[in-house]
Amino acid sequence: MLDSTIEQLETLVAELLQQNQQLANDNAQLRDSLGKASEENDALQLQLMEQEEKHSATAVRLQALVQRVSDSRASA
């Protein structure tokens, strides 16, 4: 009976160690994926900010052109 119980415990401990190793591997992969996703997110946010700046500059230039046309029509 004691031998049987010890064998069962050995089996359970081996299974737990295997599961622990798998979880550690999964955790490492998830951390790696999270790091890559964070880097990609940062790059995308930077690109978005650059695009917003370009759009703002374009809007200012367009407003200036519209104003010039309006001013030329008013003086004509």
C-alpha positions as CSV (number, residue, x, y, z in Angstrom):
1,M,0.0,0.0,0.0
2,L,2.8,2.4,0.9
3,D,4.7,1.6,-2.2
4,S,1.6,2.2,-4.3
5,T,1.0,5.6,-2.7
6,I,4.6,6.6,-3.2
7,E,4.4,5.6,-6.8
8,Q,1.3,7.7,-7.3
9,L,2.9,10.7,-5.6
10,E,6.0,10.3,-7.8
11,T,3.7,10.2,-10.9
12,L,1.8,13.2,-9.7
13,V,5.0,15.2,-8.9
14,A,6.4,14.3,-12.4
15,E,3.1,15.5,-14.0
16,L,3.2,18.7,-12.0
17,L,6.8,19.4,-12.9
18,Q,5.9,18.8,-16.6
19,Q,2.9,21.1,-16.4
20,N,5.1,23.7,-14.6
21,Q,7.7,23.6,-17.4
22,Q,5.0,23.9,-20.0
23,L,3.5,26.9,-18.2
24,A,6.9,28.5,-17.9
25,N,7.5,28.0,-21.6
26,D,4.1,29.5,-22.5
27,N,4.7,32.4,-20.1
28,A,8.0,33.1,-21.9
29,Q,6.4,33.0,-25.3
30,L,3.6,35.4,-24.1
31,R,6.1,37.8,-22.6
32,D,8.0,37.8,-25.9
33,S,4.8,38.4,-27.9
34,L,3.8,41.1,-25.5
35,G,7.1,42.8,-26.0
36,K,6.8,42.7,-29.8
37,A,3.2,43.9,-29.7
38,S,4.3,46.8,-27.4
39,E,7.1,47.8,-29.8
40,E,4.7,47.6,-32.8
41,N,2.1,49.7,-30.9
42,D,4.7,52.3,-30.1
43,A,5.8,52.5,-33.7
44,L,2.2,52.8,-34.9
45,Q,1.4,55.5,-32.4
46,L,4.5,57.4,-33.7
47,Q,3.3,57.0,-37.3
48,L,-0.1,58.2,-36.3
49,M,1.3,61.3,-34.7
50,E,3.4,62.0,-37.7
51,Q,0.4,61.6,-40.0
52,E,-1.7,63.9,-37.8
53,E,1.1,66.5,-38.0
54,K,1.1,66.2,-41.8
55,H,-2.6,66.5,-42.0
56,S,-2.6,69.6,-39.7
57,A,0.1,71.2,-41.9
58,T,-1.9,70.4,-45.0
59,A,-5.1,71.8,-43.5
60,V,-3.3,75.1,-42.6
61,R,-1.9,75.3,-46.2
62,L,-5.4,74.7,-47.7
63,Q,-7.0,77.3,-45.4
64,A,-4.3,79.8,-46.5
65,L,-5.1,79.0,-50.2
66,V,-8.8,79.4,-49.6
67,Q,-8.2,82.7,-47.9
68,R,-6.1,83.9,-50.8
69,V,-8.8,83.0,-53.2
70,S,-11.4,84.6,-51.1
71,D,-9.3,87.8,-50.7
72,S,-8.7,87.9,-54.5
73,R,-12.4,87.6,-55.3
74,A,-13.3,90.3,-52.8
75,S,-10.8,92.7,-54.3
76,A,-11.8,91.9,-57.9
